[in-house]
Amino acid sequence: MKAYRSLFIARFSLLLQYRAAALAGIGTQFFWGLLKVMVLEAFFQQNTIAQPLNFQQSIGYIWLGQAFLFAVVPWAGDREIQELIRSGAVGYDLLRPTDLYNFWFVRALAMRIAPIVLRALPLLAITILLFPQIGLSHWALTLPSIASLIAFLLALIGAILLSAAMTMVLTVSMMWTLSGEGLNQLAPTLVSVLSGMLVPLPFFPDWLQPILAILPFSGLLDQPFRLFTGNLPPEAIFGVLAHQVIWSTLLVWFGRSLVNRGVNRLVIQGG
């Protein structure tokens, strides 16, 4: 465990060095968040039918999505590991006295957690603290009750683990394809739509709701955010965590199987 802890700290510290990129990301996510909020406000002003999310809950959903965009959305696998696989330098990782899957999974966790410090916290501070001070209270992110906040934090931990498990599947896909780009190019679109990143899942048609609830993607954004905004009661956390744990376990098992089988068939230049 000391080796994995040291790897996590080293990787996490390295990712925190990209402050300029994080600042640019905050500006971009803030801009798109404002656009989405404006579109939502126009929608609610012209709509007279009751919606599954009210305006304030929808605003919270949008800002949380922008804040945790890179923390819980597995956009692609670990590019550095994929390049090691492509070049054959992965042989160095195979020689380490650690479990290969665990070694890479810890890297994926660091990659998911670092954006919370660099991007999520500053953006949340702006939308929670600054907006009310400049007369934009109706666009601000409203803090939930203590119970809802605790439920959200627990669900966020589950979402990070689930996202890391998905990241691992994308990473090790390189062992089974020539370029490794097919699944990694498809994943962003698939995850963005089915997790609620583009449109909150409650706004999807009723006939699609059971399917969206079963798929793992709702555990990344939709369910944690609905706990935060109060659309789901705090006691729903038990169902949310069960959903996340089941899918995380299945994806870890699948990813580990891919790694074990991939290592057995892996041919590195020179032998």
N, C-alpha and C positions, 0 to 999 in steps of 0.2 A: 504493500500500500504506500510505502514511502516513495517508491519510484513513481507511482501514478500521481501522488500528491505533488511531487517535485515537477513532474511534467505539466500538470495543470497550472501550477503557479508560474512556471516559465512561459508557457504558451499564453496564459492570460496576461502576463506582464508585457509580452511582446505585442499582443493585439492592442493594448492600451496606448501604444506609441503612435498609432495612426490617428492623431487628434485632428489634423487638418482635414482628412477624409471624413471624420466623424462630424466636424463642423459643417462641411458641405452637405453631408447627408441630413443633418438637422434642418438646414435651410430648405432643402428639397422636400423633405417629408412635411415640414410645416406649410410650405406653399401648396402642396397637393392636399393636405388636410383642410386648408382654408377653402379650396375649390370644392371639395366634397361636402363641406359644411354648408356652403352657399347653395349647392344643388339640392341638398336635403331640405334646407329652409324653404326654398321655392316649392319643392314637392309638398311639404306639409302645409304651406300656405294655400295651395290650390286644391288640396285633397280634403274631402269631407267624410271619407270612409275611415273607420277605426283601423289602425295598423297594429301589427304584432309588437312593434316597438314604438313608444312615443318619441316626440322630438328630442327631449333631453337624453333619453336612453340611446337614441341613434347618434347624437353628438358624442356621447361618451364612447360608444362603440368605434366611431371614426377615429377619435384622438388616440385611443388605446391601440388601434391598429397601426397608426402612423408611428407611435412611440416604440412599439415592440415589433416593428416590421422585420428587423434583421435578427431579433432574438429568438423568435419562435417559428419563423417561416424558413423551412429548409430549401433555399433557392437552388442549391447545388451541393455536390459532394465537396470534400476537402481537396482543393485543387493541388496543393503541394503533395499530398499522398498520391493522387492520381498521376501526377507527373513522375513521382518515384516509380510507380508501377509501369508507366509507359517507357521510362528510360532504363529500367532494370536496377536502379539504385535502391529499390525496395529490399534488396538482399541485405542491406545493412540493418533494416528493421527486423528481418527474420533472424538475425544473429543475436538480437537483444534477449536477455534472460527474463522476458516478460511475455505475457499473453498478448498476441498481436492484436486481437479484436479489442481487448480492454485498453491497450496502448493507444489505438486510434480513437476509441470511443471517448477517452479523456480529452483528447484534442478537440473532438466535436463538441463536448460540453463547454470547453473554454471558448470555442468559437461562437457558441450560442449565448453565453453569459456576458462576455465582454461588451456587446452592444447595449446591454441594459445600462451600464455605467456611462458609456460614451454618448449614447443617443437618447435612450428612453427617459432617464432621469431629467436631463435638461428640457426636453420637450414637455414632459409632464409638469415641470415647474412653471413653464410659460403658460400652459393652458389652465392650470389650477390656480396659480398665484397672480400672474400678470394680467390675464384677461379681465378679471373683475375690477382691477385698478384702472383700466383704461376704457371702461364702459362697455365691455364685451361680455358681460356676465351670461347672456343668453347663449353665447358660443363657448363658454368655459366648460371644463371637465369638472363635474361635481363629485366630491368625495362621498363614498358610500358609508353605510353604518359600519361599526366595528366588526360585526359578524360577517357582513358581506366582504369586507376588506380581507379578513382572515381567510375566508373561503376562496377569494380571488388569488391570494398569495399561494395557497396550497395548490390550486389549479394551475397557477403559473409554473410552479416547480414541476408538476406533471407534464405540462406542455413543453418545457425545456427538455425533459428526458425523452419525450415522444419525438420531438424535433431532432434530437441528437441521434435517436435510433433510425429515423428516416434518412438523416444525413449519411449515416454509415452505409445504408443500402445503396445510396447514390454513389458513394465513394468506391465501394468494392465492386460496383458494376464494371469498373475499368478492367477487372480481371477477366471479364467474360466477353468483352467487345473489342473491336480493333481500335476505336478512338475513344469510346466511353462518353461520347457527347449526346447520343440519342436520348437516353433517359434523363440526362442532366438538362437538356434543352426542353424536354416535355414537362419536367417537374414544376418549374415556376408557374406556368399557366394553369396546370392542374391544381396545384396547391392554392394559388391565389383565388381561384373561383370557388373551390369546394371548402375552403377554410373560412370564408366570409371576408377575405381581405378586400375584394372589389365591391361586393354587395353583401350586407349582413344576411346571414342565412335565413332568419325569420321572414325576409321579404320574398323568398323563393316560393314557388307554387306549393300548395298543401300536399299534393300527391307526391312531391319530391322530398318532403320533410323526413319521412321515415328512413329513406336511403341516406340522406345527408347525416342523420343522427347516428347511423350505424358505422359509416365510414370513419377512419381515424382522423381525418382532417378537421372535423369540428372540434376536436380536443385541443387543437393548436390555438385557435383564436376565438371562435364563436362561444363556446361554453364558458371559458374563463371571463370573457368580456361581459357576457350576460349576467354572470355572478356579480361583477363589479358594478354594473349599472342598475342592478336590482330587478332586471327582467326575469332572472331565476332567483328563487329564494335561497338563503344561505344553506339550508338543509339539503339542497340539491347537490352539494359538493360531494356527497358519498357516491352518487351515480356518476358524476363527472370523473372522479378519481378512479372508479372501477373501469370506466370506459378507457381512460388513459393508460392505466396499468395493464389491462388486457392487450391493447394494441402495442404498447411498448414492449411487453414480453414477447409477443409474436414477432415483432420486427427485429428485436435483438436476436431471437432464435434464428430467424431467417438470415439476418446479416452474418451471424457467427457461422452458420452453415455454409454461406457463400464464401466466407474467408477460408474456412478449413478446406473446402473442396478446391477453391482457387489456388491455395498454396500447394496442394498436392499436384495440381496440373501445371503450375507456373514454371515456365522455362526462362531462365535468365541467360543473357548472352555470355558465352564462355563456359556454360556447363549447367 
